[in-house]
Amino acid sequence: MKGIILAAGKGSRLYPMTRPVCKPLLPVYDKPMIYYPLAVLLQAGIRDILIIIPPGEEGPFYRLLGSGGRLGVNITYEVQEVARGIADALLIGEQFIGSDDVCLVLGDNIFYSPDFEGYLAQALRVQQGACVFGYYVDDPRAFGVVEFDAQGRAVSIEEKPRFPKSNYIVPGLYFYDNTVLDIARHLKPSARGELEITDVNLEYLRRGQLHVVRLDKDFVWLDAGTADNLLDSAQAVKRVQDETGRYIACLEEIAFERGYISRQALLRHALALDKTLYGQYLQCL
């Protein structure tokens, strides 16, 4: 399976912060925002990763992550010249995906749970079709909303409905089989002029191939797309790390635990960051 991170948004809701630096490179507490979706892919065992970035940002991303070698993965980059919606990431990444299945994650979404790898394993077990997640929110009107029947099966998805049929939304993490490429090619722009990821999910639902895994209420999902959400996300990350003693989205730790890098490599990374709590945490692993 291949992994794609869509990190090409202008971040206009975060102006003026994102005028000099693009949104995925902003800090969320002690790490750049891009670390969080990248950690999701590493936890899912995905090592071939495409990051879709805004025009002119190749240098900053490459200085931060390079080609992924220090994490034992392969990272490549593509530019999204014009923002055309989330599903456009599948078309940009078509050659990268090739004949493989794909996991798409949004560059400003943060996922955390002690059982997160168990949820990912459920998604990875889906051999045919698509798997997305259902997350309970108090006000779902700004999201794609999924409705379930009495047996817990998804029966509808609506994008930003005025009158939501449930409180469950689909956060920005999607697992698709290779037929998603054909689905994406036949999408038509919505009234907003975008290729909607909800339309991709609706096509899988129409085919009876959409699996929705409901996340527990103690699951932490954060969308760091506004100033308030960015602050809330930073505070949530700090709180979880302080309470658990485990770092969220510590890429070197995940890479080491999965055998992508050696202990010697881990210690080299730790020493390079020895003046930070992050580096000191790595030294204790």
Secondary structure, DSSP 8 states (H G I E B T S, - for coil): -EEEEE-----GGGTTTTTTS-GGGSEETTEETTHHHHHHHHHTT--EEEEEE-TT-HHHHHHHHTTSGGGTSEEEEEE-SS---TTHHHHHTHHHHTTS-EEEEETTEEEE-TTHHHHHHHHHT--SSEEEEEEE-S--TTSEEEEE-TTS-EEEEEES-SS-S-SEE--SEEEE-TTHHHHHHT----TTSS--HHHHHHHHHHTT-EEEEE--TT-EEEE--SHHHHHHHHHHHHHHHHHHS--TT-HHHHHHHTTSS-HHHHHHHHHHTTTSHHHHHHHT-
